[in-house]
Amino acid sequence: MSNVSTNKRGIPNPLAWIGAAALGLFAEVGHLTVFAAKVKAAAFTPRWYPAEILKQIIRIGFYSLPVVGLSAVFIGAALALNIYEGGSRYGAEQFVPNIVVLGITRELGAVITGLMLAGRVSAGISAEIGAMRVTEQIDALETLSASPYRYLYAPRFLAAIISLPLLVLLADIIGVMGGWLVSVYGLGFDSTVYLRNTLDFVTRDDIITGLIKAVAFGAVIALMGCYQGDKSEAGATGVGRAATLSMVGAAVLVLAFNYVLSTIFVEIGL
């Protein structure tokens, strides 16, 4: 029997649908919060598995270099073109290098990297963990008294929060250079003046804010992948659904956390 009430004509009650959706959302948030707390407890207390952490750093960080680098250079190039177009309407073309480096270091470098890895890493983690769940490999670990939180989830969590800042730092450099390439070879800027303006304008706080965001994004990406994989249902459809949910959830949370952190940084003057 359906849990959603209907009226006398058998038409579903929209308030019941809304209430059921709200209760489901709260329950999901609660489960995710408990799961995240267990993963963090396992990640920051002994015992650790250095070999597994290093393997995950290579898989999450090193193998993501091509997609992050290509995304950053095109974002930097497109940003420079659009800033030049907008600035030319007010005679402010000289501010292109300043705005490019500010936009890349404080926002776009971290956000683009987070979104790329939400698609590549979070979905990959979810599919891997989901396959282990449906084939009962995780149950076998628990039977052997090996905690999946410590052996499977914590290494991926630590690898993500280590790899993301390094990838974001690289994305910042490549993105700024993408803007430099377009500005110098496409818009007629002087290379020396462009680089000097960039270095004089960017501050340590601009870089730090992007790296702090990267740590938060790395945690979100790893947690969503592990969480959806852990609760994956049996069969290829269940694993595929878990991978999709982890990717979408991680992408949305990256954007949400970006807004929250940007607001905090503005309020504290960072």
Secondary structure as GFF3:
##gff-version 3
##sequence-region A 1 270
A	DSSP	alpha_helix	14	43	.	.	.	ID=ss1
A	DSSP	alpha_helix	50	60	.	.	.	ID=ss2
A	DSSP	three_ten_helix	62	64	.	.	.	ID=ss3
A	DSSP	alpha_helix	65	88	.	.	.	ID=ss4
A	DSSP	three_ten_helix	93	95	.	.	.	ID=ss5
A	DSSP	alpha_helix	96	103	.	.	.	ID=ss6
A	DSSP	pi_helix	104	108	.	.	.	ID=ss7
A	DSSP	alpha_helix	109	117	.	.	.	ID=ss8
A	DSSP	pi_helix	118	122	.	.	.	ID=ss9
A	DSSP	alpha_helix	123	134	.	.	.	ID=ss10
A	DSSP	alpha_helix	137	143	.	.	.	ID=ss11
A	DSSP	alpha_helix	148	148	.	.	.	ID=ss12
A	DSSP	pi_helix	149	153	.	.	.	ID=ss13
A	DSSP	alpha_helix	154	185	.	.	.	ID=ss14
A	DSSP	alpha_helix	191	201	.	.	.	ID=ss15
A	DSSP	alpha_helix	204	230	.	.	.	ID=ss16
A	DSSP	alpha_helix	235	268	.	.	.	ID=ss17
###
